[in-house]
Amino acid sequence: MQHLRVPPAVPHAPPLGTLLSLYGAGTALACEPVDQGLLNRGYRVRTTRGRYFLKHHFDPDTADPDAIERRHLATRRLAEVGVPAVPPLTHREGRTVAVVGGHAYALHPWIDGGHLHGGQLTRSESARLGALLGAVHACLERVMPPKGRTRPATSPHPVESADPADTFDLIDDLLGHVHRHRPADAFDDLARHRLLERRALLEQHTHRRPPRGGPVGWVHGDFHPFNLLYRGGTPAAIVDWDRLGVQPRAEEAVRAAAIFFVRPAGMLDLPKARAYARAYRRAARATPSELAAAVHRVWWERLNDFWMLRWHYERGDTRADCQFPAASALAVWWTREYDAVCDAFTG
């Protein structure tokens, strides 16, 4: 069984004086951790020269300094064509990444703003969100060099969809974790219920395993409410481009909608999702059939995915626990309302 590579949750004090000197950003007056974000650490820094966001890259999957530099270059190109990306500052050695004590850091200008989830957006604002993601995908195709692709943008994605046989093994393993956990609590009860429920659903729908993904393109890779800053109701900055890569574009659009527009009880706000999807299709020039295939693959992904439970039971990491009730209920609701969800993204 493949184990997750989850970075430690323990706090890490950045070498602030060294970093600020390297970037020529003045003397620190205040430094406060930013508590959102599961895979990296961020700090709100105020100095004698201004306000900044200091990012500590320690997710083992994305912390290679050269790869971070390439992503930084992409954000600079996107900003030049009007996408609200926030390129980092360049330090005196001509790079955007500073490696100190074996840790990678980047310093960004501070952007005032706040996060909004789908429940706070009107239908027209939901359409604006879809248009924004569509513009991101379209602009990435313009600014990313073709030689940077791992495969042509018209080729299918090579990753197979989840194998239900592997999922059944994982469910059994997680049920064992739940059974052994002491003292048992309400989270254990919900986890057990959802695991048994999901196993029954998979047994019923095993024959619906989707084929490989559809057309691929450059995507943000992690488009969700905590990575989008609003100011005055208008998107001000898209942040955290650590997962930038070549993936099925429409799947990112569906996956993002499933995060933005999920209600606490675990159902999607379909009118807002419809407005979002229509605007996305226009901006990204995506076809309804492309969205329909993406809906199917993301639905299947949700049926087979238990990353929140793996963090909780395999790693003892509870940071995602608050997301589990709605996310786990969504997979069940989506299965029941499959046709309505598909219609919202294609109609």
Stockholm file with secondary structure:
# STOCKHOLM 1.0

chainA/1-347         MQHLRVPPAVPHAPPLGTLLSLYGAGTALACEPVDQGLLNRGYRVRTTRGRYFLKHHFDPDTADPDAIERRHLATRRLAEVGVPAVPPLTHREGRTVAVVGGHAYALHPWIDGGHLHGGQLTRSESARLGALLGAVHACLERVMPPKGRTRPATSPHPVESADPADTFDLIDDLLGHVHRHRPADAFDDLARHRLLERRALLEQHTHRRPPRGGPVGWVHGDFHPFNLLYRGGTPAAIVDWDRLGVQPRAEEAVRAAAIFFVRPAGMLDLPKARAYARAYRRAARATPSELAAAVHRVWWERLNDFWMLRWHYERGDTRADCQFPAASALAVWWTREYDAVCDAFTG
#=GR chainA/1-347 SS CCCCCCCCCSCCCCCHHHHHHHHTCCCEEEEEEECCCSSSEEEEEEETTEEEEEEEECCTTTCCHHHHHHHHHHHHHHHHTTCCBCCCCCCTTSCSCEEETTEEEEEEECCCCBCCCGGGSCHHHHHHHHHHHHHHHHHHHHHSCGGGCSSCTTSBCCCCCCCHHHHHHHHHHHHHHHHHCSSCCHHHHHHHHHHHHHHHHHHHHGGGCCCSCCBEEEECSCCSGGGEEEETTEEEEECCCTTCEEEEHHHHHHHHHHHHTBCTTSCBCHHHHHHHHHHHHHHHTCCHHHHHHHHHHHHHHHHHCCHHHHHHHHSCCCTTGGGHHHHHHHHHHHHHTHHHHHHHHHC
#=GC SS_cons         CCCCCCCCCSCCCCCHHHHHHHHTCCCEEEEEEECCCSSSEEEEEEETTEEEEEEEECCTTTCCHHHHHHHHHHHHHHHHTTCCBCCCCCCTTSCSCEEETTEEEEEEECCCCBCCCGGGSCHHHHHHHHHHHHHHHHHHHHHSCGGGCSSCTTSBCCCCCCCHHHHHHHHHHHHHHHHHCSSCCHHHHHHHHHHHHHHHHHHHHGGGCCCSCCBEEEECSCCSGGGEEEETTEEEEECCCTTCEEEEHHHHHHHHHHHHTBCTTSCBCHHHHHHHHHHHHHHHTCCHHHHHHHHHHHHHHHHHCCHHHHHHHHSCCCTTGGGHHHHHHHHHHHHHTHHHHHHHHHC
//
